[in-house]
């Protein structure tokens, strides 16, 4: 992705906009984590965690022994850790490909994961945009378990469809995609949730 070109396209459009991924440098990613913890109205993150903590075992009913784990927009990997923990209960090692646009934040997260899981988790970070990341994982010969939580929503609707189509092209036999989107119709809840930490 040509980031400069994408940014200029947003600023020259009507109405003007800044691409959602633009805020996710190291500091922007850190502030996003603060928002998720401190904004009591932001229900979506808590709902994702609740669903995963309650139903994760039923999502992993297939053999993961030769499956690589991919996380689109991995961030701090809070939700991904639930999958890693569950999978490593049944096997000795797991290969993990976190994809995130923030190189610095991704490096920090991978360092923490390495300290937590040591040799049990082989981490191969991909610091790039979704399209480039998908092109890279398309070459993997092993089955893939692909996670995509929440961050799909920072994309414009047309881009969501395009990226999902790209993901489908990267999914060979015995691959699985688990992702979440906010489909609430409660306007007041949405306004409160997305109006900032101090809403």
PyMOL commands that set and color helices and strands:
alter all, ss='L'
color gray80, all
select helices_A, chain A and resi 3-12+20-23+26-38+43-59+78-88+103-120+130-137+151-154+157-169+187-193
alter helices_A, ss='H'
color red, helices_A
select strands_A, chain A and resi 68-72+94-100+121-123+126-127+144-149+176-180
alter strands_A, ss='S'
color yellow, strands_A
deselect
rebuild
show_as cartoon
